[in-house]
Amino acid sequence: MLIVCIMKDRIIQFLKENNLTSTKFADTIGVQRSSISHILSGRNKPSYDFIEKMLLSYPDINAQWLITGKGNMFINQPSLFKNDEKITENSLTFPESHIQNSVNPNTEIKETKEEKEFPPKISNSITDKKIIEKVLIFYQNGTFKEFIPE
């Protein structure tokens, strides 16, 4: 029963991520609207036929994620984390082509002449130190994720 609840939650997450109503979703994958309602309420389990229709209608969905929760929601969505581990400072991985500078969140970063802050800060050793506050990742489908180092 635990797996079904989790799959139901992933379907809900998919609907939210894609701004889909249960009605539009049912119409798109070709199932009765009541079937969606019963699955989302936990009354019924998603059948093989339901999962197949969902995967055929939305080919970018990662079937492994939908069924087991492992991996990313979408097939071509790059993963920042090795084996989808919990976010840690050392678990971030980027393709080498996207790495300009390897930066530790607590590493001091000196400003270049092009960088200007407004309003200008008063020079002080405490305020001159820049620490990464958050990282935003934008996907081609218009969504984004925000990561905040602990």
C-alpha positions as CSV (number, residue, x, y, z in Angstrom):
1,M,0.0,0.0,0.0
2,L,2.9,2.4,0.7
3,I,4.1,2.2,-3.0
4,V,0.6,3.1,-4.3
5,C,0.4,6.2,-2.0
6,I,3.8,7.3,-3.3
7,M,2.9,6.8,-6.9
8,K,-0.3,8.7,-6.3
9,D,1.8,11.5,-4.9
10,R,4.1,11.5,-8.0
11,I,1.1,11.7,-10.3
12,I,-0.1,14.7,-8.2
13,Q,3.3,16.2,-8.4
14,F,3.4,15.7,-12.2
15,L,0.0,17.4,-12.6
16,K,1.2,20.4,-10.5
17,E,4.5,20.6,-12.3
18,N,2.7,20.8,-15.7
19,N,-0.3,22.9,-14.5
20,L,-2.8,20.2,-15.5
21,T,-6.2,19.8,-14.0
22,S,-7.3,16.2,-13.4
23,T,-10.0,16.7,-16.1
24,K,-7.5,17.8,-18.8
25,F,-5.1,15.1,-17.8
26,A,-7.9,12.4,-18.1
27,D,-8.9,13.7,-21.5
28,T,-5.3,13.8,-22.7
29,I,-4.4,10.2,-21.7
30,G,-7.8,8.9,-22.7
31,V,-9.3,7.6,-19.5
32,Q,-12.5,8.4,-17.7
33,R,-12.4,11.4,-15.4
34,S,-13.7,9.4,-12.6
35,S,-10.7,7.1,-12.9
36,I,-8.3,10.0,-12.2
37,S,-10.4,11.1,-9.3
38,H,-10.4,7.6,-7.8
39,I,-6.6,7.3,-8.2
40,L,-5.9,10.8,-6.8
41,S,-8.1,10.1,-3.8
42,G,-6.4,6.8,-3.1
43,R,-9.5,4.8,-3.7
44,N,-8.0,2.9,-6.6
45,K,-4.5,1.9,-7.6
46,P,-3.1,3.1,-11.0
47,S,-3.4,0.1,-13.4
48,Y,-0.9,-1.0,-15.9
49,D,-3.2,0.3,-18.6
50,F,-3.4,3.7,-16.9
51,I,0.4,3.9,-16.5
52,E,1.0,2.9,-20.1
53,K,-1.5,5.6,-21.4
54,M,0.2,8.2,-19.2
55,L,3.7,7.3,-20.5
56,L,2.5,7.2,-24.1
57,S,0.7,10.5,-23.8
58,Y,3.7,12.2,-22.1
59,P,6.8,10.6,-23.6
60,D,9.1,12.9,-21.6
61,I,8.1,11.3,-18.3
62,N,10.7,9.0,-16.8
63,A,8.9,5.6,-16.2
64,Q,11.3,4.7,-13.5
65,W,10.5,7.9,-11.6
66,L,6.8,7.4,-12.0
67,I,6.8,3.8,-10.8
68,T,9.7,3.7,-8.2
69,G,10.4,7.4,-7.4
70,K,14.0,7.0,-8.5
71,G,15.6,9.5,-10.9
72,N,14.1,12.7,-12.3
73,M,10.5,13.3,-13.3
74,F,11.5,13.9,-17.0
75,I,13.8,11.7,-19.1
76,N,16.1,14.5,-20.4
77,Q,16.1,16.5,-17.2
78,P,19.8,16.8,-16.0
79,S,20.4,15.6,-12.5
80,L,22.5,17.7,-10.2
81,F,22.9,14.9,-7.7
82,K,24.6,11.6,-7.9
83,N,22.0,8.9,-7.5
84,D,19.5,11.5,-6.4
85,E,21.2,11.8,-3.0
86,K,20.1,14.3,-0.5
87,I,21.5,17.8,-1.2
88,T,24.9,18.3,0.3
89,E,27.8,20.6,-0.5
90,N,29.8,17.8,-2.2
91,S,26.9,16.2,-4.1
92,L,26.6,18.8,-6.8
93,T,27.8,17.7,-10.2
94,F,27.8,19.7,-13.4
95,P,28.9,18.9,-16.9
96,E,32.4,20.2,-17.4
97,S,31.3,22.4,-20.2
98,H,29.1,24.4,-17.7
99,I,31.7,24.9,-15.1
100,Q,33.5,28.2,-15.1
101,N,34.8,28.3,-11.6
102,S,34.6,25.7,-8.9
103,V,33.4,27.6,-5.9
104,N,33.0,26.5,-2.3
105,P,29.9,28.3,-0.8
106,N,32.1,29.6,2.0
107,T,34.9,30.8,-0.3
108,E,35.4,34.5,-0.5
109,I,34.8,35.9,-4.0
110,K,36.5,39.1,-5.0
111,E,34.5,41.5,-7.2
112,T,35.6,42.3,-10.7
113,K,35.5,45.8,-12.1
114,E,32.3,44.9,-14.0
115,E,30.4,44.0,-10.9
116,K,28.7,46.9,-9.2
117,E,26.5,46.8,-6.2
118,F,23.7,49.3,-5.4
119,P,23.8,50.9,-3.0
120,P,27.6,50.7,-2.6
121,K,28.7,48.9,0.5
122,I,31.1,50.4,3.0
123,S,34.2,48.3,2.9
124,N,34.3,46.0,5.9
125,S,36.0,42.6,6.1
126,I,32.6,41.0,7.2
127,T,30.5,42.5,4.4
128,D,33.2,42.0,1.7
129,K,32.9,38.2,2.0
130,K,30.4,36.7,-0.4
131,I,28.7,33.4,0.4
132,I,26.4,31.5,-1.9
133,E,22.8,32.0,-0.7
134,K,21.0,29.9,-3.3
135,V,21.3,28.3,-6.7
136,L,18.5,28.6,-9.3
137,I,18.3,26.0,-12.1
138,F,16.1,26.8,-15.1
139,Y,14.8,24.0,-17.4
140,Q,13.9,24.3,-21.1
141,N,10.2,23.7,-20.2
142,G,10.0,26.9,-18.3
143,T,10.2,25.4,-14.8
144,F,13.0,26.0,-12.3
145,K,14.3,24.6,-9.0
146,E,15.9,26.5,-6.1
147,F,18.6,25.0,-3.9
148,I,19.7,26.6,-0.7
149,P,23.0,25.3,0.9
150,E,22.6,24.2,4.5
